[in-house]
Amino acid sequence: MKSRNLLTGLAIAFAMSATIIACDKDDDPPALRSKEYTLVPVGASGVGGKVTILENADKTLALTVALDKSVKDTIHVSHIHSGSIANPGAVVIPLSSITGTGVAASSTTAISSITYDSLLNYTGYINVHYSAFRIDSLITQVNIGKNNP
């Protein structure tokens, strides 16, 4: 009986030490990075919010535009431009539209055409428009990358 208990105890001790060795910190996946920007209302729109850029494990990005309020049943169009708010440039990356709910609303776009580091070093900005039918009407925007480190 004593030898059986001793063998059981040794087996448990061996299993625990193997588990501890297998959980070495070098085996952990690299930490994901994220950056957040605060959207600024344009004119009297009163619409703010935030943009969050998240680096995924496969090096793609998830870019979320979250509005603190939206216009019910309106499709808000958004995209990344080159340049800055003060020196506008062309649209370079279209983002997923945001369906207005009358309250806060958001959308997330999967991006594989640029890396996290490249986007944070890019000279650009994000515009959110009232709708595709009123594309000249901006409701909120923010400089990103080098324009807003």
N, C-alpha and C positions, 0 to 999 in steps of 0.2 A: 504494500500500500504506500509506504514511504517513498519507494523508488518510482512508483507511478506518479505521485504528487510532484516529485522532483523533476521527472521528465516533462510533465505538464507545465510546470513553472518555467523550465528552460525553454520549452517551445513558445510560450507566451512572450518571454523576454526576447527571444530571437525575432519573432514576428514584429514586435514593437520597434526594435532597433532597425530592422529592414524598412519599416514604414517611415521612420524618421529620416533615414538615409535617402529614401526615394523622394522625399518632399523637400529636397535641397532647394534653396532660393534660386539657383541657376536654372531650374526647370520652369520657373514661372514665366508666363508670356510677358512680353514688354508692355509697360503701362501705356494706355491710350492717352492721347493728348486732346485738349479741347481749348477753344478760345471763344469768348463771348464779347459781342459788341452791342451797344445800346442804340436802338433806332430812335431817330429824332423826328418829331412831327414837322411836316411841311405846311407852311401857312397856318390857316386856322383849322386844319384837319383834326388836331387833337389826338392823332393816332401815333402811339409810340410802340415800344416793345423791345424785342431783342433778337439778335442773330447768334446762333451757336454753331460753331464748326467743330465737328468731332472726327478724329482720325480713327478709322476702323482697323482691326488687326490685319486685314488684307491690303492696307494702305489706301483704300478708297476713303472718301469723305462722306459724311452725312451732314448736310447743311440745313438747319432748321430756322425758318423765319416765323417768329411768334409775335402776333399783333396783340396789343392789350385791349383793342376793340376793333370791330369790323362792321361793314355794312351788310345787313341780312340779305341773303340771296344774291350777293354780288361776288363775282370772281375777280379777286385782286391779283394782278399780274406782277411778277417780280423777276429781277435778273441782276447779274453782276456786270458792271461796266468797267472798261479800262479808264484810267484817269482818276479824277477826284470830283467831289461835288462842285468845287470851285472851277475846275477845268474838265468838263464832261467829255467822255469818250464813247466809243461804240459798245454795244452789248457784246459780251464775250461768252457768257454762260447763262442760258435761260434757266430759271428756277421753277419749281412746281408752283402752280397757282394756289392761292389761298381762298377757300370758299367761305364767304362771309356768313356769320351766324347771328350778327347783331350784338355779340359780345366778343370775348377773346377768341382767336382762331389762329391756326398755324398750319404749316406744311413742311415736309422734309424732302429734300432732293438728294439722291445718291449721285455722287460725282466721282468719276474715275479719270477725268482728263487732266487733272492737276493734283500734285501732292500737297499734303498739309504744309510742309515747309515752303513750297513755292507759293501757295496762296497767301500765307502770312508775310511773304516778302514781295507780294504783288502790289502794284499801285492801282487800286481799284475802289469801287464803291457799289453799294446795293441800293436800288430804287424799288419801291413798292408803289404801284399805280392804283388809282381808283378802280379801273377795269380796262379790259382790252378795247372797249368802245370809247373810253375816256383816257387814252394812253398819255395824253398831254397833262393829265391831272395827277400829280404826285401826292401821296398821302404821308409817306415816311421814307427816310433814307439814312444811310450811314456810310462813312468812309471805312474801308477795311485795309488790312495788310500794312504796307509801309505808311499809308496815310493815317493810320490809327493804331500804332504799336501797342 
